[in-house]
């Protein structure tokens, strides 16, 4: 892991981008990844809630009969 970081630091020095530009790009990518993760979690949550709703509606219908 430390070796990878050192290699990235060496690569960064060879790059034509400034360190600030590289950090900004990294942070932007990180935020996009977090947002995509949140959306995927919310979709899973919605699907589970819909399944639970169907099951509870069926139970309610059985109780009413």
Buried (B, 14 or more C-beta within 10 A) or exposed (E): EEEEEEEEEEEEEEEEEEEEEBEEEEEEEEEEEEEEEEEEEEEEEEEEEEEEEEEEEEEEEEEEE
